[in-house]
Amino acid sequence: MSTPSKKGISPEIVIIAVVVVAVFVVFWLLSGGTSQNIKKSAIGMDGLHTWLTENDVDAQTFNGGWTIETETIGLRIIPLYDLNLSRAFDQPTTEQEQFDQQDIVDMYYGVLDDKISTIQTIVVLPKWRLGMPSTGYAHPDLVVQQTSLSRLIRQITGNPGSVKFADAGFTRYPVTLGQDRFSAEIYAAQTFTGTNCVPLIGDAQEMILGRCKILGVDTYAAHDEVWILSDPDLLNNHGLRLGDNALIASTLLPDLAGDGRILIDYSTSIWVRQTFTHVQPERSWADLGRFFEFPFSLLWIGFIALSVLFIWRSSVRYGAARRLFDDGPSAEKAASIAARARLLRLSGHDGALLSDYIEVRLTSFATDLFGPAFAKHGTALKEIERFLNRKDPQIASRFMSLTQSIRQLPGDIPSADAIGYVDDFETLLEQVKHDLR
């Protein structure tokens, strides 16, 4: 008879166990780890969330893990548990170091700066060492270093500030909110002074809550101010039960938040998404006018001066560009005639030169009378004769006679005689033109 073999753990069970452990680890990381324990301790603010909710105030605690639209948040409260935003703190190695630990949850400057610039924010400064929530006892020996707090204010606002502690015991601060008057009660009160800060609770020398300008804020930031709460005991689980602190919280915080939700933000990363609306600026003639302002005006003055100098040099001083030949079909012919006249003149053939001259003048005169279509070289005289016979036969006879005489002159006629013929011809030509007008 065979005994049944023992079955091992099935692979399905192993896979399920691994998934459960992984989900638990992820949930623990997203829920804040150490901060999860902090927010329920004496220095946490879970009590504030509960109190606001019971008074019908829209409030929420947030540890990260999903994005939130900025339009839904009216006021963000950030409890700080880090005294130096520029470096990570050293983990304690002994029980005593853990008891004296001042930096509990790291917060980096860039993250805090982005949180402040996107939503109206109250930054709650740290006050107690880790020994206070561990033991449950508040004692002046367990407060954090004063110099570290002063540095923290400068890191947040960019302006100098200082923190001081009141004497041991309880201190009351009058608070006026509209028509209501309250009395805030704080043990071992932690107050601050800061440049460009306006107190809301306390006075300029001992502020508990003040609104401070942020130096060098980004151009695209939605907010350039931040609320600083120097003593967390006004709102945390330890101090909310003292004096009128709870009434102050349920009156002041909804007023600051307006229609938005109050977010108690324990997260150390940027989880809020801001919606940017790009507004197209309206264009006007002033936009074009900026191109004529200084220093562009110097360029325009130089360009105008250079243009005036260029026009003066090209048109006034030198005039129009000279051309060797006139444009048109007669340019080459005129140049040829000029060359021929020069050769005949140099060789002493004034008669031939005069004959060529008469032909050119007749062609030019025929062009003025009939146009270039009828003013052909060699036939111009016949057209002129026909025209003059119709107008004045007597002038036509004189004109033709003088023209024939000049054409029949010998080639070696003296220059003085040739000039006389030219004068007679030009005189008669002018008379003909005058009579034809």
C-alpha positions, 0 to 999 in steps of 0.5 A: 500500500503506497502512501500519498506523497506530500504536495509542495507549495504551488507556483500560483500561491508563490506568485500571489504572495509576491504580488501582495508584498509588492503592492504593500511596498508600493502602497507604503512608499506612496503613503509616505513611509515615515511621514505616515507615522508623523502625520498621526503623531503629536506634530502631525496635522491629521487632527486639523483635517478631522476638525475641518471636515467636522465643521463642513470645510472642504479639506483633504490630506495628501501624501502624493501618488496622483496629480491634482489640478491647481484650480481645485485647491484654494489653500495648501498647508505644507508642514515642514520637517526639514531645517535645510532645503539644500541638502539631505539629512544624515540618517541617525545611527544610534538611539540617542541620535534618533531622539535628537534628530531635527530633520525628519522628512527631507524637502528640497528647495526646488520642490517647495519653491514650485509648490509655493509659486503655483498655489496659495500656501502656508508653510509651517516651520518645524519646531520639535525634534523627533524625541517629542513625538516619540515620547509624547512630551513637549519640553523646551529642550526638545525644540530645534536649533534657532539658527537653523530656523533663521536659515530656513526662512531665508531659503523659503523667501529669499529675504533675511529673517530670524526666529526666537523662542518665548520663555517656557510656559504658555503664551496667549496671542490675541487674534481678530478675524473680522468681527470675531476675536480669539486668543491663540495659546501656544506652549514655548512659543516660536516667533519670527521676524522677516523682511517684507513680511506682514503679521496676521497673528502676532506683531512685526517683532514676534510673528506667529503667522505672517504673509511674506514677499518672495524675492526673485520669483519667476515671471510665470509664477502665479503667486509671489507671496507665501504665508509662514506659520512659525509655530506649528503648535497653532494647527498640529495635533499637539496644539490644536486643543489649546485655547481658541486654536481650533476655532481660529483654524476653522475660521481663518483657513476657509476664509483664505481658501475661498471657494477652493479646497484646503490641502494638507500636503505631506508630499515631498514631490510635485504632484499638482499640475498647473493649467497655463492659459496662453493669452495672445496679446493684442497688436497695435501700431505701438509694437511697430514703433518699438523698432524706431526707439533707441537703440534702433533709432541710431541704425535708422539715422545712419541708414538715412544719412547714408542714403542721402549721401549716396543720392547726392554723390550719384545725381548732384555731384556726378550727374547721370551716367554717360553713355557712349551711344544713344539707344536706338537703331541709329546709334551705330549709323551715327557713330559710323558717320562721325568716323567718316567725317573725321577721316574726310576732314583729315584728308582735305576732302571738304566737298565730300564731307559737305555732301555727306553732311547735307544727306544727314540733315535731309534725312533728319529733316524728313524724319521730323516731317514724315516719320522714320518710315519715309525718311530713308537715306538717298530718297529723303530729298525727293519726299521733301521736294514733293512736300514743298511743291505742294506748300510753296513752289518758290521755296521748293525751287530754291531749296532744290537748287541749293541742294543740287549745287552742294551735291555737285561741289568738287571734293577739294573745295576750300574750307571757307567756301564749304562753310559758306554753303553750310551757312546758306543751307542752314539758313534756308532750312530754318526758313523752311521750318519757320514757314511750315509752322 
